[in-house]
Amino acid sequence: MNIPEKWAYPAVLIGVAGHASSEFFAKLGGVAGPETSVWRYLLGGFGLILWALMDRNSRDLITPLREEGVRLVGLSLMGVTVTYLFFHWALDYATVIQVATVTTTIPIFVGLANWVVNGVHPGAVKVVTGGLAVLGIAVLLTDGALMALAGEAGTLPGVLLAMGCAALGSFYAVLVKPVMVRHGGLKIIALTMMIGGIGLWLLVGAAWGVWVNPASIVEKPALAAWSLIVLALWNTTITQALWFGGLTAAPDITRASYLFFLKPIIAAALAIVILGSWPTGLQVVAIVLVTGCVLVELYWARIRAAFARG
């Protein structure tokens, strides 16, 4: 599956929609964060491998391993094993709101990674709109209560783990892009997610003594089992393929990543539709601010041209 450039932004947006519910299903699974990460990426990575094998253009998974095996293992360990261990582990210390707020800064880290790795300066517009979007997200998720975002002293490890997840995941997205261009997006996503899942299985087993047996999912309570399955197949297999595939296809990876700022807004929309929970007036202002920042960045060239003509 190689996503055409014209479909890059829609693919990223669908990927963001998948990310918007990942914390929720992770909590519903009812198991500790490190173990949840193993379930998610063993099952989700296996789903991606099956998807690749069913696509005749992506069945050759051996050639990328033969030509760039060491690079793929390194990217998998950094961008999947450690990144998503940090993400799920963070939920053991910090609240869903805190983790969601911190990880929504991913576009900032993508811009930084693109600058460090490729020498592409984000520019003043991205810096300003990114900063305002982060401020709006903090207001949206905490309703302006900054102390709620800061939390108690015990939440600091969770916030730091979430920040590490955002940083490592962003550098992975930038570093893996040329590899995907050479071999195809679905092949590389499937390989790195599966290798990363095996890395998580080994790391969590060795460090925590929890050796996950995927067959044991049938022994779990129904809610926990279905939550882990949804987390693996929707939030990982489908979401990761569209998120990273769309970023790879986009001509400006930093601009495409700005759609991630819409994650909490999508979550708020889901809350309205599913729970009938309407946002407060302050949250509506925050939604307008975040959406406006994203739209300004996405259409900045047209906006600048319109002002120039005026």
N, C-alpha and C positions, 0 to 999 in steps of 0.2 A: 504494500500500500504506500504509494508515493502521492502525497497530497498536492494537487495543483496549486500554484501560487494564488489564484483567485479565490480558492477555498481555505487559504491559510488562516485568516482571521476568524471565519465561522468555526473552523475546527478548534482553534484555541478557545473560543467562547464556550463551545460545548464542553471542552476539557475543564474550563473554569467551573461550569455548572456541576460537573462531577466532583471537583475539589470542594465545592460549597457544602457538601453533605458528609465529607469523609470523617470529620471529627465526631459527628453525631453517631454514625454507624460504628466507629471505633469504640465509643463509650458503651453502646448497646451490646457489644460483643461480650462484655463482662469479664475480660481477662486483662492481666497487667499489660502495660504498654509494650515492653520488649517482646512478649509472647505474641501480642496482636500483630506486630510488625512481621513476624515470621509467617503467621497464617496468611496475612495479606499478600506477601510477595512470593511465597511458595505457590499458593493457588493462583494468584494473579499473573505471576510470571509464566506458570504452566499454561494458563489460558492464552497468553500472548504467543507462546511457542505453537500451540495448536492453530491459532489464527494465522500465523506466518506459514505454517505447513499447508494450510488450506488455500493459500494464495499462491498461484503458480509463479508469480514474479518474486516471491519472497521465500521460496522453499529452500534455497541454497543457503543454509546457515553455517556450512563448513568453511566456505571461502573467507568470510570476514574473520573467523577465528584463526584460520591458517595465516592470513596476511597481517592481521592486527590483533592477535590474541592477547598479548601483554597489555596493550592499550585498553582493550575492552574490559579486561579483568580489573585494571586500575580504575577505570571510569565506573564500573559496576560497584566496586567496593566503596568508592567515594560518594557517588551520586545516588546509590540505592541503599546499600548496607548501612553505612553510617548515617546518611541523611534521614532515612525513614526510621531507623532506631531512635534518633534524636526526636523525631516528630511524635512518635507514639509514647516514648518515654516521658516527653514533656507533659503529656496529659495526665501522668501520674502525680505531677507536682502542681501544675497550674490549671486554671479553669479552661473550658473550651473557648470562652470569650478571649482570654489572654493569649492562648495559643493561636487562635484565628487572627487576632489583631497583629501579632508579631509576624506570622508567616505571610500575611498579606503584603508585607514589605518586599516580597520577592522581586517585583519589577525594579526596585531600587538596586538590589544586588545584581540583577541581570545587567543593568546598565553599567554598574561598576565592573562586573566580570568582563563585559564586552570591551570596556576601556582598557582593562589590564591585559587581557589576552590578545585582543585584536587591534588595540590602539584607537578605537572608535570613541571619541569624546561624546558624552551624552548630550551636551549642549545646555544652554541656559533654560530653554523652554521645558525640557524634560526634568531638569532639577527643580524648577519652580512648581510645575504641575504635580510632580511626584511628591514633593513635600506637602503640598496642600491636600493631595489625596490621602496621604497617611494621616494627616490631622483630621480629615473628614471621617475616615474609618474609625479612628479612636473615639470620636464623638458618636458615631453610629452605633458602635458596639457597646459603649459604656454609658450612653445617654449623657455625656458630658461629665460623668463622675470619674475624675482622673485617679482618685484613690482606689476605685474599683479595678481600674486597669493595673495599677501598681500592685495591688493585693498585699498579702502579708509577707513577712520575711521568708517564709517557707516556700513561696512561689518563685523565688529568684532562680533556683536551678531549672525550673520549667521554662521560664522566660529565656534563659540563656540557651537551653537546649533548642527551643523553637527558633531562636535567632541563628544558631548553628545550622539547623535544618534549612532555613531560608538561604543562607549564604552558600552552603555546599550544593544544594539543589540548583541554584542559579549558575554556579560555575560549571556544574555538570551539563546544564542545558547549552551553555556557550561552547564548551569543549567537545561535546558529542556531535554538534551540528555538522562539522566537516566530515566526520566519519559516516554520518547518515547520508550525506550528499554522495559520498563515494559508493556506498553499498546499498542504500535504500533505507527509508525510515523504519518500516515495520521490522525488518531483520534486526537492526541494531537495538531498537527498543525491546524486542522480545529477548534478545540475548542478554542485554545488560540487566533487565528486570529479573530474568531467571537466574543469572549468575549472582546478582545481588541478593536474591531470595535465598539461595544456597548459602551465601556468605552470612546472612542473618541467622539461618538455622544453626550454622556452626558457631557463630559468635554468641548467640543467646544460650545455646546448649553448654558451651564451655564456661561462660561467665556467670550465668544464672542457674545452670543445672536443669534447664527446661528444654528437653528434646521433643519438639513437636512432632507428633505422628498425624499426618493429614487424614488418615483413615478414621481417626478418633473423633472427627467432627460429627459423625452420626450419633455419638454418645452424649453430645452437649444438648442442653435445653433448646427447644425450637427457636426461641427468639435469638439466643446467642449464636446458634448455628447459621440461621438465615442472615443475621447481621454480618457475620464474618464472610459469608458467601457473597453478599452484595458488596461489601468492602473490597473483596478480591476481584470480582468480575466487573462491576460497574466502576467503582472508584479507582481501580488499578488497570485491569485489562483494557477497558474502553477509554477511560479518562486519560491514562498516561499516553496511549497511542495517539489520541487526538491532540493532547496538549503539546507533547514534544514534537510530534509530526508537524503540527501547525507552526510551531516556533521555527522548525528547520526550514519549512517552505516559505516563511515570511521573509521579504527582502530586508526588513529592519527588525531584528529580533527584540531589541529593546522596546520598540513601539508595540509590537505584538504582545509582549509580556505585560504591557499596561492594562490589558483586559483583565488581568488577575486582580486588579483593584476592585473589579465588580463582584468579586466573590461574596463579600458580606451582603451586598445589595441583593444578589440572587438568593442568598439564604433568608434575607428578610422577606422577599417575595414568596418564597416557599412557606414561610411561617404564616403569611396572610392567607395563602390558598389552602394550606393543609390544617393550620391551627386556628385560623380566624383571628390571628394576633396582629393588630394594626400598629404601625410605628407611631411614636410621639411626634409632636411638632418639631422638636429639636432634631430628631432622627431624620425627618423629611428634609430639613435643611442640609444635613450631612449627606444624604443620598444625592441631592441636587449638586452639592459641592463636588463629591467624588465623581459622579457621572459627567459633570461639566469639565473636570480636569482631564478625564479620559478622552472625551470628545475633542477637546482643544488639542491634545497631543496627536490624536489620530488624524485630525483634519487641519493641522497647523499650516501645512503648505497652502491649502486653499484659503484659509483665513488670512494668511499673510498676503496672498495675491489679491484678495478682495480689498484689504486695506490699502495696498499699493495703488490699485486702480482708483480707489476713492480719493 
